[in-house]
Amino acid sequence: MRLILLGPPGAGKGTQAQHLVQRHGIVQLSTGDMLRAAVKAETPIGLKAKDIMASGGLVPDEVVVGIIADRIEESDAANGFILDGFPRTVPQAEALDRLLKSKGLALDAVIELRVNEGALLRRVENRIAEMKSRGETVRADDTPEVLSKRLESYRAQTEPLVDYYAEKRKLATIDGMKAIDEVMADIKRVLDALSESAKASKPARRKMARRAAAKKSAAKSGKANGRVAGKVTRKAAKSAKAKVAKKPAKRPAKTAVRAKAAKKTVRSKVAPAKKTRKSAKSAAKKAKKAVRKSSVARSAARGGRTATTAKKVTKRRAKTPKRLTKRG
């Protein structure tokens, strides 16, 4: 479990961090402690930070991120960690996101302890009064004036992280003005809900991973099949070219079909013309026959009339000689 606790000074982040360390078996990573440990160990980043700190300058973000990168690689941080004092700004949060992503990690939650600044100042005043009444020495950095400056710095630099992590849906806000036990119980409920959702989403993530692996294998096999198919098609193309070179060129199938269709259309147009010519010829023949029949009939009729006239003439001629004989 990887967590960040956000809140102004005096919100109780240290107390809640110690409880989470004991409950979940994780480590608390404080920026100051990590810097001092790196300097003591004389690591390359620790030596760089030592020179900067010796000159009175502020340790740049890349150095702090480098120290965190080395620290979370240690065995005690394998179960998770709580970052204390980092990130303080949005650029630091962005650098932390890049670091975790490069290591295949991610934050589980960012818990904001929201408190009333006026109540915090009153708490400090009451604590100082109690310490003085018991005769105890008050620390120089534990005064209302110092706390006011730290609160101003928190509002200017660190409070924008609330919106940053809220947009990433990592933020859980807890009322830090409650009693310590109540705040612990609220944080526990938030973390339990996160663990339940993580358990529920594990099968879905595994399913998605299996699908992605199947897609990759299918893509690889598809590429291999494509290469084989390309070789086969090239061989087929070569053999087809060789066959075409050996055989005489033939009319393409589409051209032959079009030629047949054209012949059919021509025949369909020519056939009616031939029929009309044949019918005209037969009609002419019939007409000639009819004319011939009519002429024969007329001639026959005329022959009948001549026969009757011939009979009359013969009769007349037969009568005529008789007359002549009588006269003679």
C-alpha positions in Angstrom: 0.0 0.0 0.0 1.4 3.3 -1.1 0.0 6.5 0.6 0.4 10.2 1.0 -0.9 12.1 4.0 -1.8 15.7 3.2 -2.7 18.4 5.7 -1.3 21.6 7.3 1.2 21.6 10.2 -0.4 20.4 13.4 -3.1 18.3 11.6 -1.9 15.1 13.2 -0.2 13.5 10.1 2.6 12.1 12.2 0.3 10.4 14.7 -1.8 8.8 11.9 1.3 7.7 9.9 2.6 5.8 12.9 -0.7 3.9 13.4 -0.8 3.0 9.6 2.8 1.8 9.8 2.0 -0.6 12.6 -1.3 -1.8 11.1 -0.2 -2.4 7.5 3.5 -3.3 8.0 4.7 -0.4 5.8 7.4 2.2 6.2 7.1 5.9 6.7 9.4 7.9 4.4 10.3 11.3 5.7 12.1 13.6 3.3 14.4 14.9 6.0 15.3 11.5 7.3 16.0 10.2 3.8 18.3 13.2 3.0 20.2 12.7 6.2 20.5 8.9 5.6 21.7 9.5 2.0 24.3 12.0 3.2 25.5 9.6 5.9 25.7 6.7 3.5 27.7 8.9 1.0 25.6 7.8 -2.0 26.1 9.8 -5.2 22.8 11.6 -4.7 23.6 12.0 -0.9 26.9 13.7 -1.7 25.2 16.0 -4.1 22.6 16.9 -1.5 25.4 17.4 1.1 27.1 20.0 -1.0 23.9 21.9 -1.7 22.9 21.8 2.0 26.4 22.9 3.1 26.1 26.0 0.9 22.7 26.8 2.4 20.7 26.2 -0.7 17.5 24.3 -1.1 17.8 20.7 -2.4 16.2 20.6 -5.9 13.3 18.3 -6.7 15.3 16.0 -8.9 17.7 15.3 -6.1 14.8 14.5 -3.7 13.1 12.3 -6.3 16.4 10.5 -6.8 16.7 9.8 -3.0 13.1 8.5 -2.9 13.8 6.3 -5.9 16.7 4.7 -4.1 14.8 4.4 -0.8 11.7 2.6 -2.2 14.0 -0.1 -3.8 15.0 -1.3 -0.3 13.4 -4.5 1.1 11.5 -2.9 3.9 9.5 -0.8 1.4 8.3 -3.9 -0.6 4.9 -3.9 1.2 4.4 -0.2 0.7 5.2 3.2 2.2 3.8 6.5 3.5 5.4 9.6 2.1 5.9 12.3 4.8 6.9 15.8 3.7 6.8 15.0 0.0 5.4 16.1 -2.4 5.0 19.7 -1.3 4.3 21.2 -4.7 2.5 20.1 -7.9 5.8 19.8 -9.9 7.0 17.4 -7.2 3.8 15.4 -7.4 4.3 15.2 -11.2 7.9 14.0 -10.7 6.7 11.4 -8.2 4.1 10.1 -10.7 6.8 9.7 -13.3 9.1 7.9 -10.9 6.4 5.5 -9.8 5.3 4.8 -13.4 8.8 4.0 -14.4 8.9 1.4 -11.7 5.5 0.0 -12.5 4.0 1.4 -9.3 1.1 3.7 -8.4 -0.3 5.5 -5.4 -3.2 3.8 -3.7 -4.6 6.9 -2.0 -3.9 10.4 -0.9 -5.6 11.2 2.5 -6.2 14.8 3.3 -6.6 15.7 7.0 -8.7 18.8 6.9 -8.6 21.0 9.9 -9.5 24.5 11.1 -6.4 26.8 11.2 -7.8 28.9 14.0 -8.3 25.8 16.1 -4.7 24.8 15.4 -3.4 28.1 16.6 -5.5 27.8 19.8 -4.1 24.3 20.3 -0.5 25.6 20.1 -1.3 28.4 22.5 -2.9 26.0 25.0 0.0 23.5 24.7 2.6 26.3 25.3 0.6 27.5 28.4 0.5 23.9 29.8 4.2 23.4 29.2 5.1 26.7 30.9 2.9 25.9 33.8 4.7 22.5 34.2 8.1 24.3 33.9 9.0 22.7 30.7 11.0 24.4 28.0 9.1 25.5 24.9 10.7 24.8 21.5 11.5 27.8 19.4 9.7 26.4 16.4 6.5 25.5 18.4 5.0 29.0 18.7 1.9 30.6 17.2 4.0 32.9 15.1 6.0 30.1 13.5 2.9 28.1 13.0 1.2 31.0 11.2 4.1 31.3 8.7 4.1 27.5 8.1 0.3 27.7 7.5 0.8 30.5 4.9 3.5 28.4 3.2 1.2 25.4 3.1 -1.7 27.3 1.5 0.6 28.8 -1.1 2.6 25.6 -2.1 1.0 22.4 -0.8 -2.7 23.0 -0.8 -3.0 22.9 -4.7 -2.1 19.2 -4.4 -5.7 18.7 -3.1 -7.1 19.7 -6.5 -4.3 17.8 -8.3 -5.0 14.5 -6.7 -8.8 15.0 -6.7 -8.7 15.2 -10.5 -6.8 11.9 -10.5 -9.5 10.4 -8.2 -6.9 9.5 -5.6 -8.0 12.0 -2.9 -10.0 11.0 0.3 -10.8 13.8 2.7 -11.0 13.1 6.5 -12.1 15.5 9.2 -8.9 16.0 11.2 -10.7 17.9 14.0 -12.2 14.7 15.4 -10.6 12.7 18.1 -7.5 10.7 17.2 -9.3 7.3 17.4 -12.2 8.6 15.2 -9.8 9.8 12.6 -8.1 6.4 12.6 -11.4 4.7 12.1 -12.3 7.0 9.2 -9.0 6.3 7.5 -9.5 2.6 8.1 -12.9 2.7 6.3 -11.3 4.5 3.3 -8.5 2.0 3.0 -10.7 -1.0 3.5 -13.0 0.2 0.7 -9.9 0.7 -1.5 -8.7 -2.9 -0.9 -12.1 -4.3 -1.6 -12.4 -2.5 -4.9 -8.8 -3.6 -5.7 -9.8 -7.3 -5.0 -12.9 -6.9 -7.2 -11.0 -5.4 -10.0 -8.2 -8.0 -10.1 -10.2 -10.6 -12.2 -11.1 -7.8 -14.6 -7.4 -6.7 -14.9 -6.4 -10.4 -15.4 -9.1 -10.8 -18.1 -7.9 -7.6 -19.8 -4.3 -8.9 -19.6 -5.3 -12.2 -21.2 -7.2 -10.3 -24.0 -4.2 -8.1 -24.6 -1.9 -11.2 -24.8 -4.3 -12.9 -27.1 -4.4 -9.9 -29.4 -0.6 -9.7 -29.5 -0.3 -13.4 -30.3 -3.0 -13.1 -33.0 -1.2 -10.1 -34.5 2.1 -12.0 -34.6 0.5 -15.0 -36.2 -1.4 -12.8 -38.6 1.9 -11.2 -39.7 3.5 -14.6 -40.1 0.5 -15.8 -42.1 0.7 -12.7 -44.2 4.3 -13.3 -45.0 3.5 -16.9 -46.1 0.5 -15.8 -48.1 2.7 -13.2 -49.8 5.2 -15.8 -50.8 2.4 -18.1 -52.1 0.8 -15.3 -54.1 4.1 -14.3 -55.6 4.7 -18.0 -56.7 1.2 -18.2 -58.1 1.7 -15.0 -60.0 5.0 -16.2 -61.5 3.3 -19.5 -62.6 0.4 -17.7 -64.1 2.7 -15.5 -66.1 4.6 -18.5 -67.4 1.3 -20.2 -68.5 0.2 -17.0 -70.2 3.5 -16.8 -72.1 3.1 -20.4 -73.3 -0.5 -20.3 -74.4 -1.9 -17.9 -77.1 -3.8 -15.0 -75.9 -7.5 -15.5 -75.5 -10.3 -13.1 -75.4 -11.1 -12.3 -71.8 -14.3 -13.8 -70.4 -16.0 -10.5 -70.1 -15.3 -9.6 -73.7 -16.6 -12.9 -74.9 -19.8 -12.5 -72.9 -20.2 -9.0 -74.3 -19.7 -10.3 -77.9 -22.3 -13.0 -77.4 -24.8 -10.4 -76.0 -24.1 -8.2 -79.0 -24.7 -11.1 -81.4 -28.0 -11.8 -79.7 -29.1 -8.3 -80.0 -28.2 -8.2 -83.7 -30.1 -11.4 -84.3 -33.1 -10.1 -82.5 -33.0 -7.0 -84.7 -32.4 -8.9 -88.0 -34.9 -11.7 -87.4 -38.0 -9.5 -87.6 -36.6 -7.9 -90.8 -36.2 -11.3 -92.4 -39.7 -12.3 -91.3 -41.2 -9.2 -92.8 -39.4 -9.8 -96.1 -40.6 -13.4 -96.3 -44.1 -12.4 -95.5 -43.9 -9.7 -98.2 -42.7 -12.3 -100.8 -45.4 -14.8 -99.8 -48.0 -12.1 -100.0 -46.8 -11.1 -103.5 -46.9 -14.7 -104.6 -50.4 -15.0 -103.3 -51.4 -11.9 -105.1 -49.9 -13.2 -108.4 -51.8 -16.4 -107.9 -55.0 -14.6 -107.3 -54.4 -12.5 -110.4 -53.8 -15.5 -112.4 -56.9 -17.2 -111.1 -58.9 -14.2 -111.9 -57.5 -13.9 -115.4 -58.2 -17.6 -116.1 -61.7 -17.1 -114.8 -62.2 -14.2 -117.0 -60.8 -16.0 -120.0 -63.0 -19.0 -119.3 -66.0 -16.7 -119.0 -65.1 -15.1 -122.3 -64.7 -18.6 -123.9 -68.2 -19.5 -122.8 -69.6 -16.4 -124.5 -67.8 -17.1 -127.7 -69.1 -20.6 -127.8 -72.6 -19.4 -127.6 -72.0 -16.9 -130.3 -70.4 -19.5 -132.5 -73.4 -21.7 -132.1 -75.6 -18.8 -133.2 -73.3 -18.2 -136.1 -73.3 -21.8 -137.2 -77.0 -21.8 -136.9 -77.2 -18.7 -139.1 -74.7 -20.2 -141.5 -76.7 -23.4 -141.6 -79.7 -21.4 -142.5 -78.0 -19.4 -145.2 -77.1 -22.1 -147.6 -80.7 -23.3 -147.5 -81.7 -19.9 -148.6 -79.2 -19.9 -151.3 -80.3 -23.2 -152.6 -83.8 -22.0 -152.7 -82.9 -19.0 -154.7 -80.9 -20.9 -157.1 
